[in-house]
Amino acid sequence: MAHVLWGGLLMLLAMFIHTAFLNRTYHRVGAVIAGIGFGTFIDELGKFITSDNDYFFRPSIALIYITFIVVYFLVRLLYSRRPLTKVEALANVLSMMTDAVAGPLHADQKLRIVRMLGQADLSDPLAQCCRDRVGEIQPRARIDMGWYFRMRDAAFALFLNLVALRWFRYLLVAGLVGNNLFQILTVADIIIGLPGLTFEHGVKDTIVIGTAQTVSLLVASLLVVIGFMRLPSSRLDAYRWFQWSVLIQILITQVFVFYDSQLSAISQVFINLILYLALALMIRRQRELTASYALMAEQRPQITVDPATGN
Protein backbone atom coordinates (compact mmCIF):
# COMPACT_ATOMS: atom_id res chain seq x y z
CA MET A 1 0.00 0.00 0.00
CA ALA A 2 1.19 3.50 -0.79
CA HIS A 3 2.20 5.76 2.08
CA VAL A 4 -0.65 8.13 1.31
CA LEU A 5 -3.17 5.35 2.08
CA TRP A 6 -1.49 4.46 5.37
CA GLY A 7 -1.49 8.15 6.24
CA GLY A 8 -5.20 8.39 5.52
CA LEU A 9 -5.95 5.35 7.69
CA LEU A 10 -3.93 6.74 10.60
CA MET A 11 -5.64 10.13 10.37
CA LEU A 12 -9.02 8.35 10.25
CA LEU A 13 -8.05 6.43 13.40
CA ALA A 14 -7.08 9.70 15.09
CA MET A 15 -10.45 11.23 14.19
CA PHE A 16 -12.19 8.19 15.69
CA ILE A 17 -10.21 8.49 18.94
CA HIS A 18 -10.97 12.20 19.28
CA THR A 19 -14.70 11.71 18.73
CA ALA A 20 -15.10 8.49 20.74
CA PHE A 21 -13.25 9.46 23.94
CA LEU A 22 -13.34 12.47 26.25
CA ASN A 23 -10.20 11.70 28.23
CA ARG A 24 -7.33 14.09 27.45
CA THR A 25 -4.81 11.21 27.52
CA TYR A 26 -6.61 9.55 24.62
CA HIS A 27 -6.65 12.90 22.84
CA ARG A 28 -2.87 13.13 23.16
CA VAL A 29 -2.52 9.63 21.73
CA GLY A 30 -4.87 10.63 18.91
CA ALA A 31 -2.77 13.74 18.23
CA VAL A 32 0.40 11.63 17.94
CA ILE A 33 -1.33 9.18 15.59
CA ALA A 34 -2.66 12.08 13.51
CA GLY A 35 0.84 13.55 13.26
CA ILE A 36 2.30 10.22 12.11
CA GLY A 37 -0.55 9.87 9.64
CA PHE A 38 -0.06 13.33 8.19
CA GLY A 39 3.69 12.76 7.93
CA THR A 40 3.13 9.46 6.14
CA PHE A 41 0.60 11.14 3.85
CA ILE A 42 2.74 14.13 2.86
CA ASP A 43 5.80 11.89 2.40
CA GLU A 44 4.60 11.15 -1.15
CA LEU A 45 4.16 14.78 -2.13
CA GLY A 46 6.62 14.48 -5.03
CA LYS A 47 4.51 11.79 -6.73
CA PHE A 48 1.44 14.04 -6.86
CA ILE A 49 2.96 17.35 -7.97
CA THR A 50 4.94 15.96 -10.90
CA SER A 51 3.66 14.69 -14.24
CA ASP A 52 5.91 11.60 -14.11
CA ASN A 53 5.14 10.66 -10.45
CA ASP A 54 8.68 11.46 -9.36
CA TYR A 55 8.86 10.40 -5.69
CA PHE A 56 12.40 11.83 -5.43
CA PHE A 57 11.48 15.23 -6.91
CA ARG A 58 14.21 17.49 -5.46
CA PRO A 59 12.03 20.33 -4.07
CA SER A 60 9.69 17.86 -2.30
CA ILE A 61 11.41 17.85 1.10
CA ALA A 62 11.76 21.64 1.06
CA LEU A 63 8.04 21.92 0.26
CA ILE A 64 7.18 19.49 3.09
CA TYR A 65 9.27 21.59 5.47
CA ILE A 66 7.49 24.77 4.30
CA THR A 67 4.16 23.02 4.95
CA PHE A 68 5.17 22.29 8.55
CA ILE A 69 6.22 25.93 9.04
CA VAL A 70 2.90 27.20 7.62
CA VAL A 71 0.92 24.83 9.87
CA TYR A 72 2.90 26.02 12.90
CA PHE A 73 2.19 29.69 12.16
CA LEU A 74 -1.49 28.99 11.50
CA VAL A 75 -1.78 27.33 14.92
CA ARG A 76 0.06 30.23 16.56
CA LEU A 77 -2.25 32.69 14.81
CA LEU A 78 -5.29 30.74 15.93
CA TYR A 79 -4.24 30.79 19.57
CA SER A 80 -3.07 34.42 19.67
CA ARG A 81 -5.68 36.11 17.49
CA ARG A 82 -7.67 37.40 20.49
CA PRO A 83 -8.23 36.67 24.19
CA LEU A 84 -10.83 34.08 25.15
CA THR A 85 -14.32 35.27 25.97
CA LYS A 86 -15.81 34.38 29.34
CA VAL A 87 -17.97 31.73 27.70
CA GLU A 88 -14.98 30.19 25.88
CA ALA A 89 -12.95 30.19 29.10
CA LEU A 90 -15.72 28.33 30.92
CA ALA A 91 -16.04 25.85 28.06
CA ASN A 92 -12.30 25.14 28.32
CA VAL A 93 -12.64 24.63 32.07
CA LEU A 94 -15.42 22.07 31.52
CA SER A 95 -13.28 20.30 28.93
CA MET A 96 -10.30 20.10 31.29
CA MET A 97 -12.51 18.95 34.15
CA THR A 98 -13.15 15.68 32.29
CA ASP A 99 -9.67 14.60 33.43
CA ALA A 100 -10.83 14.92 37.04
CA VAL A 101 -13.60 12.44 36.27
CA ALA A 102 -11.21 9.94 34.67
CA GLY A 103 -8.65 10.15 37.47
CA PRO A 104 -6.73 12.46 39.83
CA LEU A 105 -5.38 15.69 38.38
CA HIS A 106 -1.73 16.56 38.67
CA ALA A 107 -0.64 19.98 39.94
CA ASP A 108 -0.07 21.52 36.50
CA GLN A 109 -3.55 20.53 35.35
CA LYS A 110 -5.15 22.04 38.44
CA LEU A 111 -3.16 25.26 37.98
CA ARG A 112 -4.31 25.57 34.35
CA ILE A 113 -7.94 25.09 35.39
CA VAL A 114 -7.64 27.73 38.13
CA ARG A 115 -6.08 30.21 35.68
CA MET A 116 -8.80 29.54 33.12
CA LEU A 117 -11.48 30.03 35.77
CA GLY A 118 -10.00 33.46 36.38
CA GLN A 119 -10.99 34.39 32.82
CA ALA A 120 -14.52 33.02 33.16
CA ASP A 121 -17.60 34.71 34.62
CA LEU A 122 -17.55 33.57 38.26
CA SER A 123 -21.13 34.77 38.73
CA ASP A 124 -22.23 31.89 36.52
CA PRO A 125 -23.50 29.01 38.72
CA LEU A 126 -21.65 26.50 36.55
CA ALA A 127 -18.37 28.38 37.03
CA GLN A 128 -18.97 28.50 40.79
CA CYS A 129 -19.59 24.76 40.81
CA CYS A 130 -16.32 24.13 38.94
CA ARG A 131 -14.43 26.44 41.30
CA ASP A 132 -15.75 24.62 44.37
CA ARG A 133 -14.95 21.22 42.85
CA VAL A 134 -11.41 22.21 41.86
CA GLY A 135 -10.80 23.57 45.36
CA GLU A 136 -11.60 20.14 46.82
CA ILE A 137 -9.24 18.25 44.50
CA GLN A 138 -5.94 17.10 45.99
CA PRO A 139 -3.60 16.93 42.98
CA ARG A 140 -0.94 14.29 42.65
CA ALA A 141 2.65 15.12 41.84
CA ARG A 142 3.90 14.97 38.27
CA ILE A 143 6.33 12.20 39.25
CA ASP A 144 3.39 9.84 39.69
CA MET A 145 2.17 10.40 36.12
CA GLY A 146 4.43 7.79 34.52
CA TRP A 147 7.85 7.24 32.98
CA TYR A 148 7.34 9.78 30.18
CA PHE A 149 6.83 12.69 32.56
CA ARG A 150 9.69 11.57 34.79
CA MET A 151 12.09 11.41 31.84
CA ARG A 152 10.87 14.73 30.44
CA ASP A 153 11.17 16.53 33.77
CA ALA A 154 14.63 15.05 34.39
CA ALA A 155 15.84 16.13 30.93
CA PHE A 156 14.41 19.63 31.42
CA ALA A 157 16.00 19.97 34.86
CA LEU A 158 19.36 18.83 33.44
CA PHE A 159 19.12 21.40 30.66
CA LEU A 160 18.28 24.17 33.15
CA ASN A 161 21.29 23.23 35.27
CA LEU A 162 23.54 23.28 32.19
CA VAL A 163 22.28 26.70 31.17
CA ALA A 164 23.28 28.07 34.59
CA LEU A 165 26.93 27.03 34.06
CA ARG A 166 29.29 29.67 32.68
CA TRP A 167 31.26 27.26 30.50
CA PHE A 168 28.02 26.08 28.90
CA ARG A 169 27.17 29.66 27.90
CA TYR A 170 30.60 30.06 26.33
CA LEU A 171 30.24 26.71 24.57
CA LEU A 172 26.80 27.66 23.26
CA VAL A 173 27.99 30.97 21.81
CA ALA A 174 31.01 29.23 20.26
CA GLY A 175 28.71 26.59 18.78
CA LEU A 176 26.44 29.30 17.38
CA VAL A 177 29.37 31.03 15.66
CA GLY A 178 30.84 27.73 14.44
CA ASN A 179 27.48 26.64 13.04
CA ASN A 180 27.17 29.89 11.05
CA LEU A 181 30.72 29.67 9.72
CA PHE A 182 30.25 26.04 8.68
CA GLN A 183 27.10 26.86 6.73
CA ILE A 184 28.68 29.88 5.06
CA LEU A 185 31.64 27.77 3.94
CA THR A 186 29.24 25.10 2.67
CA VAL A 187 27.32 27.62 0.56
CA ALA A 188 30.55 29.19 -0.71
CA ASP A 189 31.69 25.72 -1.79
CA ILE A 190 28.38 25.22 -3.64
CA ILE A 191 28.66 28.51 -5.51
CA ILE A 192 32.37 28.89 -6.27
CA GLY A 193 33.90 25.53 -5.28
CA LEU A 194 36.38 26.33 -2.53
CA PRO A 195 39.71 24.50 -2.91
CA GLY A 196 40.41 21.78 -0.38
CA LEU A 197 36.79 21.54 0.80
CA THR A 198 34.61 18.52 0.05
CA PHE A 199 31.22 19.38 1.57
CA GLU A 200 28.45 17.06 0.44
CA HIS A 201 25.65 18.76 -1.41
CA GLY A 202 23.28 17.90 -4.21
CA VAL A 203 23.05 21.09 -6.28
CA LYS A 204 26.16 22.64 -7.79
CA ASP A 205 24.71 24.73 -10.59
CA THR A 206 21.69 26.33 -8.94
CA ILE A 207 22.82 29.93 -8.45
CA VAL A 208 19.41 31.13 -7.27
CA ILE A 209 19.26 28.62 -4.40
CA GLY A 210 22.86 29.27 -3.42
CA THR A 211 22.38 33.03 -3.52
CA ALA A 212 19.18 32.92 -1.44
CA GLN A 213 20.86 30.65 1.09
CA THR A 214 23.87 32.98 1.24
CA VAL A 215 21.73 36.08 1.81
CA SER A 216 19.77 34.44 4.65
CA LEU A 217 22.99 33.20 6.25
CA LEU A 218 24.59 36.64 6.00
CA VAL A 219 21.54 38.17 7.71
CA ALA A 220 21.73 35.50 10.44
CA SER A 221 25.46 36.15 10.86
CA LEU A 222 24.85 39.90 11.07
CA LEU A 223 22.42 39.29 13.94
CA VAL A 224 25.10 37.23 15.70
CA VAL A 225 27.55 40.13 15.33
CA ILE A 226 24.97 42.54 16.77
CA GLY A 227 24.47 40.11 19.64
CA PHE A 228 28.21 40.10 20.35
CA MET A 229 28.22 43.90 20.38
CA ARG A 230 25.35 43.91 22.92
CA LEU A 231 26.89 41.20 25.11
CA PRO A 232 29.04 43.48 27.34
CA SER A 233 26.12 45.80 28.16
CA SER A 234 23.15 43.42 28.20
CA ARG A 235 23.23 39.65 28.11
CA LEU A 236 19.47 39.53 27.69
CA ASP A 237 19.55 41.64 24.52
CA ALA A 238 22.49 39.63 23.20
CA TYR A 239 20.68 36.33 23.72
CA ARG A 240 17.63 37.74 21.94
CA TRP A 241 19.71 38.71 18.89
CA PHE A 242 21.29 35.25 18.90
CA GLN A 243 17.82 33.69 19.07
CA TRP A 244 16.62 35.75 16.11
CA SER A 245 19.65 34.55 14.17
CA VAL A 246 18.81 30.90 14.85
CA LEU A 247 15.14 31.55 14.04
CA ILE A 248 16.06 32.92 10.60
CA GLN A 249 18.09 29.79 9.95
CA ILE A 250 15.19 27.56 11.03
CA LEU A 251 12.47 29.35 9.05
CA ILE A 252 14.36 30.54 5.95
CA THR A 253 17.85 29.14 5.50
CA GLN A 254 16.79 25.56 6.24
CA VAL A 255 14.33 25.59 3.31
CA PHE A 256 17.18 26.09 0.84
CA VAL A 257 19.38 23.60 2.71
CA PHE A 258 16.68 20.96 2.28
CA TYR A 259 16.45 21.80 -1.42
CA ASP A 260 20.20 21.30 -1.78
CA SER A 261 20.92 18.41 0.59
CA GLN A 262 17.47 16.85 1.07
CA LEU A 263 17.30 14.29 3.92
CA SER A 264 20.93 14.82 4.94
CA ALA A 265 19.91 18.31 6.12
CA ILE A 266 17.76 16.93 8.94
CA SER A 267 20.71 16.96 11.35
CA GLN A 268 21.03 20.73 10.82
CA VAL A 269 17.39 21.18 11.87
CA PHE A 270 18.04 19.41 15.17
CA ILE A 271 21.19 21.47 15.78
CA ASN A 272 19.27 24.71 15.25
CA LEU A 273 16.38 23.55 17.44
CA ILE A 274 18.77 22.66 20.28
CA LEU A 275 20.44 26.07 19.95
CA TYR A 276 17.06 27.80 19.95
CA LEU A 277 15.87 25.88 23.03
CA ALA A 278 19.11 26.60 24.90
CA LEU A 279 18.88 30.31 24.07
CA ALA A 280 15.21 30.38 25.14
CA LEU A 281 16.16 28.89 28.53
CA MET A 282 19.06 31.32 28.88
CA ILE A 283 16.71 34.24 28.15
CA ARG A 284 14.28 32.89 30.73
CA ARG A 285 17.01 32.54 33.35
CA GLN A 286 18.40 36.01 32.59
CA ARG A 287 14.92 37.53 33.02
CA GLU A 288 14.54 35.77 36.35
CA LEU A 289 17.95 37.08 37.49
CA THR A 290 17.08 40.61 36.35
CA ALA A 291 13.75 40.47 38.22
CA SER A 292 15.42 39.15 41.40
CA TYR A 293 18.09 41.88 41.26
CA ALA A 294 15.38 44.53 40.84
CA LEU A 295 13.46 43.11 43.80
CA MET A 296 16.59 43.11 45.97
CA ALA A 297 17.27 46.72 45.00
CA GLU A 298 13.72 47.71 46.01
CA GLN A 299 13.99 45.93 49.36
CA ARG A 300 17.42 47.35 50.18
CA PRO A 301 17.09 49.94 52.98
CA GLN A 302 17.69 53.48 51.82
CA ILE A 303 20.29 55.32 53.92
CA THR A 304 19.70 59.04 54.35
CA VAL A 305 22.07 61.53 55.99
CA ASP A 306 20.92 64.63 57.83
CA PRO A 307 23.15 67.42 56.52
CA ALA A 308 22.84 69.32 59.80
CA THR A 309 23.88 66.57 62.17
CA GLY A 310 25.63 64.15 59.81
CA ASN A 311 23.49 61.28 61.11
N, C-alpha and C positions, 0 to 999 in steps of 0.2 A: 504493500500500500504506500502511496505517496505521502510525504511528510504533511502536505496540506490537509489530507484526510485525517491523519492522526491528530493534527492540531485542532481540527473541527470537532472531533470526538472529545478531546480533553476540554475544550471550551464548553461543549454541551454538558459534560459532566460537572464542570464548575457552576454553570447556570442551575443545574439540578440541585446541587448542594446549597447554593445561596437561597433558593426558593423553598427547599424542603426543611431546612433547619434554621432555628433562631439563634443558637449558641454561637458566640463570637469565635470560639475556637474552630468550629466547623467552617466559619466564614474565612478565617485565615487559611485553612487548608484549601478551601475553594479558590482563594486568591492565588495561592501558589500553583495550583493545577491550571488555573486560567493563564497565568504567566507562562508556564511551560507550553501550554497549548498554543498561545499566540506566538511564542518563539518558534515552535515547530512549524506553525502555519507560514510565518513570514520568511522562514528559512529558504523557501523555494521561490522567492520573489523574482529571481533572474529568469526563471522558466516562463513567467507570465507577463513580462514586460519586453520580451524579445520575440521577434518573428520566428526564430529557429529554436525556441525553447532552450536557450543557453543557460544552464544551471550555474555555470561559472562566469557569467557576465561580470566584468571587472567592477563596474560601479555598484553592484548589488549590495555588498557589505556596507559601503558608505551610505547607501540609501536606507538600509535597515537601521544603521546607527542614527541617521537623521530622524527616522520615524520614532525611535525611542526618545530622542531629545524633544520632539514636538509633543509626544504624549506626556512627557514630564511637565513641560510648560503649560499644557492644557489643564493638567491636574492642579498645578500651582495656581493658575488663574481661577479655576473653579473654587478653590478653597479661600482665596484672598480677595475675591471680587467685592465682597461687602461683609459686614458683620452679620451674625445670625440674628434673626428676629426672636422675640420671646417665645413664640410658638415653636419655631425650629429648635431652639435650645431645649425646650421641654420635650420635644419629640426625640431628640438625641439622648436625653436623660432616660426616657422610657426604653429606648433601644439598648442602652448600656446596662440598664437594670435587669435585662434578661439574664446576664451573667450571674447575678445574685440568686436567681431562681435555680440555675443549673449547678451552682456550687459557690463556695466562699470567694469573695473578691480579694484581690491582693491590694496592697496599699496604693499603688499607682492608679489602679482602676477607681478606687474610692475617691482619690484626689481629683481625678478627671470629672467624675460625676458631681462632686461638690462645686468645682469651678463652673461646670455647665449650668448647675442650678443657680449660680450667681447671676447668670445671664437671662434666666427665665423669670416669669412673673410669679413671685412667691405668694401673691394673693389668690392664685388659682388653687382650688382645693386639691387638685391632682399633684401640683408641685409641692404643696405642703405635705401630702402623704408620702411622696418620694423623699422629701427632706427628713421626715421623721424616721422612715425606714432606713435610710442611709446612716443616720446617726446611731442606730441600734447595731449596725453591722460591725463586727470585729474582724478587720482584714487579716489575712495571713501574709507572711513575709514572702518576698519574691523568691527566696531561696527554696521555698516549698513548691514552686510551680513546675519544677522538672529540670532535666539536664540541660535543655536548650537555654533557659534563662540563667542557669548557673554559669554556663560557659560564656554566654554573652556578657554577663555582668563582670566576670573575671577578666575577660579580654578588655572590656572598657576601662576597668579599674587599672589594669596594667598599662594601657595606653595613656591614661591620665597621669600615672606616676612617671612614665617616660617623659611626657611633655614638661613636667616640672624640673627635669634635670637640665643643667646648663649645657652639658656636652651634647645632649640630644638636640637642643635648639641649634647649636652650631652645625651638627651633622645634617639637620634638616635643611638649613639654609645652603650648606655646601651641596647637598643632593639636589636642591632646586636649581642652583646655578649649573651644576654638572648635567642635569637633565636637559636644560635649555641649550647648552653648548653642544651636547651630543646630537640633538635634533637639528640644530643649525648646520653642523658638519654633515649630517646625513643628507639634508636638502641640498647643500652645496655640492656634494658628491653626485646627486641626481642630475643637477643642472649642468655643472661644468666638469665633473669627473676629477675629483681631487687626487693627485698622485699619492700612492702608498695607502689609500683607504679602500677597503673592500666591503662597504656596507651593503647588506642585502636589500634590494628593492625591486619592484616589478615594473616600474615605468621609467624609462630613461629619456624618452623623447617627448614627453608631455610638458611643454614649457608652462602652459597655463596652470596646471596643478602644482608644479614646482614653485612658480611665482606666488600663487595664492598661499601656499604653505609657508613660503619664506616671509611674506608680509605679516601673516598672523604670528609667526614666531618672533619676528622683530618687534612687533607690538608687545608680545608677552615679555620679551627680554627687556624692553624699555620700562615696563612696569616693575620688573625686578630691580632695575637700576634705581628707579624712583624710590622703591622700598628701602634699598641700601642707604640712600641719601636721607631718608626719614628715620632710620634705625637709631642714630645717636640721640635724637630728640624725643621720639615717640615710638616705642616698640609696637604699640597697638596699631598705629597708622602703617608702620612698615609691614606688619603681618597682613593687614588688609590689602595693601598693594600686592604682596606676594600671592595672596589668595585670588585676587583678580587675574593675575598672570596665569595661575594654574587653571582658572575657570575658562579663560580664552582658549587655552590648549585643549581642554575637555570638549568645549562646545564648537570650536571652529577648526583649530589645527588638526584635531583627531579625525575629522571627516576626510581631509585630504590624505592623511596618513593611511587610513583604511583603503582609500582608492588606490594608493600606491602599493602598500604592502599586504592588503587584505587581512587574512586571519592572523598573520604574524604580528599585527599591530595591537592585538588584544593585550599583550603584556604592558604596553605603554598606557593603556586605559587604566589598568590597575595601579600602575605607578603614580599616575596623576590623581587618582581617587584617594590613594593613601596620603599623598602630599596635601590634598585639599582637606581631608579629615584631620590630619595632624595640625594644619594651620587653623582650622576651625576650633579645635580644642585649645590651641595656644591663645587665640583671640578670646575665647571664653575665660581662660585662666587669667589673662591680662586684665580683662574687665573686672573680674572678681578682686584682683589685687588692687586695682585703681579704686574700686568702691570701698574696700577695706581701709586703704590709706586715707581716703576722704573722710570716712567715718571716724578714724582715729584722730584726724586733725580737728574735727568738730568737737570731739569729746575732750581734747587736750585743754587743761585749764589755762585761761588767759591771764597773764601776769601784768598787772598795771602798777605804775610807779607814781606816787604823789610827788610832783615837782617841788612842793614846798618842804616836805619832810624827808623825801628820799625813800620812803617806805612804800 
